[in-house]
Amino acid sequence: MRIGHGYDVHAFEPGDHVTLGGVRMAHTQGAKAHSDGDVVLHALCDALLGALGLGDIGQHFPDSDPRWKDANSRVFLCHCAQLLREHHYRLVNADITVLAEAPRLGTHRAQMRANIAADLETTPDRINIKATTSEGLGALGRGEGLAAHAVVLLAHAENGNHGHDHGRSHHRHGR
């Protein structure tokens, strides 16, 4: 088993949307970033890379490289999924917390979970997304940006199983 933690933060700039978990959400501002500024996927990638001992997202996708200008962060997550396969690990679960005064995640959570699960070749029940505010404290509390934390647990993949347990569980209720 391996555990990884990731964090990402982006300030706001003029714009009409933010992207979180691969979902474009209408907002009064945009994320100031080299790529699409998806703090959810950036934090998740850092958590996955950290658990694998492979550095961070900036080492794999440097903001000095013009190829990643305005890039869809799901490309980064798919790269991490490939690294999981290459190193024979599977995602046990991911727990993600978004810190922002706005936008509210509301009805977008299910699509965010579905996007992440699809990119990591697992099921949405292995992905949890929470949100909180900073209660008006600091830059995030003043609505100057948004951030995300992600924690992942990885297990060594056995017999080519890269995240799907196909209904088999070692811990069944009532046994």
N, C-alpha and C positions, 0 to 999 in steps of 0.2 A: 504494500500500500504506500502511496505517496500523497502528500497534501501540498497544495499550492495556493498562494494568495496573490491577488492582483488589485491594483487601484489605478483609476484614471480620472482626470479632471479636465474640463475645458471651460474657458470663459465664453460668454456670449458675445456675439457681434450682430450687426444688422442682418436680418434674414427672416424667413417666413416658416421655417420648420427645423426640427431636430430629428435625428435618427437614433433610435434606441432599440437594441436587440434586433436590428435589421428592419425595423418598422419606421417609416417616415410619419412623423406626427406634426400636425399644424402647431405652430408656436409663434409668438410675437418676435422671437429672435432666433438666430442660428448659432451653431457651435463654431467657435474660432478654432480651426484645425487644418492640418495639411490634407488629411483624408476626409472622410465624411463626419468625423468627430463623434463616432458612436462609442460613448464611454462604457456602455454595457459590454460590448464585444471587445473593446480594448482591454478592460479589466479582466475579462474572462480569458483572453489570449495570454495575458501576463500570468494569470494563475496557472494555466495549462503549461506554459513554457517553464515556469518556475518549478512546478511539480516534476517535470521531466529533466530539470537541471540544464535547460537550454537557453538561459538568458532571459531577455525580455523582448517585447514587440518592437522596440526601437532598433534592436540588433538585427531583426529579421526584415523589418520594413522601415528603414530610416527615412525621416522626413526630409533629408537632404536629397533623396532620390526622386526625380520628377515622375517616375512611373507610378508613384503612390499618391500623386496630387489628386484630390477628390475621389480617391478609391473607395469602393464599397467595402466596408470592413468585414463583410461575410467572406471575402476572399482571404483575409487574414485568418479567420476562424477555420476555414477549410484547410488552410496550410497547417494549422495546429492539429486538425483531425488527421491529416496525413502523417504528421510526426508521431501522433499517438500510435497509429498503425505500425509505422516503421520501428518504433521502440517497444512494441508489443504490450501496450497499455490500453485500458478501456476506462471510460468515465464511469465512476460509481454514482456520483451526483455533483451538481454545481449549485451553489447558493449565492445569489447575487442581490446586492442592495444598491438601489439608486438613491442618491441624495440630491434633492432638488426641491425648490419651492414650486416650480412648474416646469414642464407640463405634468399633469396628473396621468398616471399610467392607465388607470381604469380598464377600459375594454381592450386595450392593446396588449395586455399581459399574455393572453392565450396565444396570440400570433407571435409574440416575442419568444415564448417558450417553444413553440412549434418550429420557428426558424432555427433557433439554437440547436434543438434536438435533431433536426434534419441535417444541419451542417456537421454535427458531431456523430451522426449515424447512431442515434440512440432514441429513447422515447421521452416525450415531454414530462413524464412523471419523475424523471431524474434531474429536471431543471426547476429551480425555484427562483422567483423574482419578487423581491419586496421593494417597497419605497418608503422613504421618510423625508421629512424636511429638517432643516437646521434650526427651526423655531426662531427665525429672524437673526440668528447669530452668524457673524463672519460674512465672508464674500458670498458663500452659497446661500446663507440666510437672507442676504440683501438681494438675491436673485441675479447675481452677477455671472452665474455659470451653473454647471451641474457636474456631478461626480458619480462614480460607482465603485463598489468593492465587490470582489468575487473570490470565493473559496471553492476549491475543487478537491475531490478525493478520487484518486486513480487506483486501479488494481491491475495487476499483471493479467494480460489477456491469455486465456487458455483455449486451446483448440480453435484458434481463429475467431473466438468470440470477442468482438470489439465493442461491446456496450449493450448487446441484447441478451437477456437471459431466457428469452423465448418461453416465459411463463414458469421457468424453474426458479425456485427460491430456496435458499438454505434455511430461511426462517419463516415458517408458515404458522399462522395463528391457529391455535387449537390443537397443536401437536405436542 
